[in-house]
């Protein structure tokens, strides 16, 4: 660490972990710092992952009736 509080990240870690971005999140905890590479998240990976207990959504108003009818 230099006089201004900067530190050097190992080159092999930068190459493997910072390929998309050169930014990291620094999380401060008592007694240590945690560095997490900032990455883009592909939200399409989450599509069709939630099971609402309804077979299909063809008509939104019918979906709301069935969904809220069972959950309220």
Secondary structure, DSSP 8 states (H G I E B T S, - for coil): --TTS-----HHHHHHH-SS-S-EEEEEETTEEEEEE-----GGGGTT----S-S--SSHHHHHHHHHHHH-
